[in-house]
Structures are given as C-alpha cells and as structure tokens.
Amino acid sequence: MDAVHRNRWLPLLVLAIVAGTMVVNVVTTGSLGVFDVVFGLVLGAFVWWSWPGRSGTHVDHRQAQQAAADGDVVVYWRPG
C-alpha cells in the first residue's frame, strides 16, 4: 500500500482521536465546554476540506502521459 492510500485514513484518525478526547471530557466533567464545541466544528470543517478522497481519483504519471496527445504538455501541480 502506497503513501497516497495511507494518507486517506489520517484525517479520520485525527477526528477519532479528538472525538475520543471529547467523550472522555464529557464523562469526567459531565458537560461539554464551548471551546470543545467550537474546536470540534473547526476540526470537522478541516477534516472535510483536507480529505484526499474528496478531490476525485488520482492520475498517475503513466495515465497522464497516455491521455496527452502529441505536442501536449503535462503540468503537475501539488497543492500546498
């Protein structure tokens, strides 16, 4: 399994860890603080925005070269 497929589970892992931390906070204190709610919303938005599977399928070098016509230039862009 290459790094691209492993990275798809990283945002979900972060979300699970933070959700677990919030559950422990609720169990120990009996309530959920305003900071926890705001942090959960911000984290949820970040996980949705950064999810690798949201942008569609990945095109590797071989597929890009096969799709290009003669004289076409293939430009690779890596966000971030």
C-alpha positions in Angstrom: 0.0 0.0 0.0 1.5 3.3 -1.0 1.5 6.6 0.9 -1.4 8.0 -1.0 -3.8 5.4 0.2 -2.5 5.6 3.8 -3.0 9.3 3.9 -6.7 8.9 3.2 -7.2 7.5 6.7 -5.1 10.2 8.5 -7.9 12.8 8.8 -10.3 10.1 10.0 -7.8 9.0 12.6 -7.3 12.6 13.8 -11.1 13.0 14.0 -11.4 9.8 16.0 -8.7 10.8 18.5 -10.3 14.3 19.1 -13.8 12.8 19.4 -12.5 10.3 21.9 -10.8 13.1 23.9 -14.2 15.0 23.9 -16.0 11.9 25.1 -13.5 11.5 28.0 -14.0 15.2 28.8 -17.8 14.8 28.9 -17.5 11.6 31.1 -15.1 13.2 33.6 -16.6 16.7 33.8 -20.3 16.0 33.0 -20.5 18.6 30.3 -19.1 19.8 27.0 -17.5 23.2 27.1 -17.9 26.0 24.5 -14.3 25.5 23.5 -14.9 21.8 22.8 -17.8 22.6 20.6 -16.0 25.3 18.6 -12.9 23.1 18.3 -15.0 20.2 17.1 -16.7 22.3 14.4 -13.4 23.7 13.2 -11.8 20.3 13.2 -14.7 18.8 11.3 -14.5 21.5 8.7 -10.8 21.0 8.4 -11.1 17.2 8.0 -13.8 17.7 5.3 -11.6 20.2 3.5 -8.4 18.2 3.6 -9.8 14.7 2.9 -7.8 13.4 -0.1 -10.7 11.3 -1.4 -12.9 14.4 -1.8 -11.0 15.7 -4.8 -11.6 12.6 -7.0 -9.3 9.9 -8.3 -5.6 10.3 -8.6 -4.0 10.3 -12.1 -0.5 8.8 -12.1 2.3 9.7 -14.5 1.6 6.8 -16.9 -2.1 7.7 -17.2 -1.3 11.4 -17.7 1.2 10.5 -20.5 -1.3 8.2 -22.2 -4.1 10.8 -22.1 -1.9 13.5 -23.6 -1.9 14.0 -27.3 1.3 14.6 -29.4 2.7 18.0 -28.5 0.7 18.4 -25.3 2.4 19.5 -22.2 1.6 17.7 -18.9 1.8 20.0 -15.9 2.0 18.5 -12.4 0.7 20.6 -9.6 0.9 19.6 -5.9 -1.2 21.9 -3.7 0.5 23.2 -0.5 
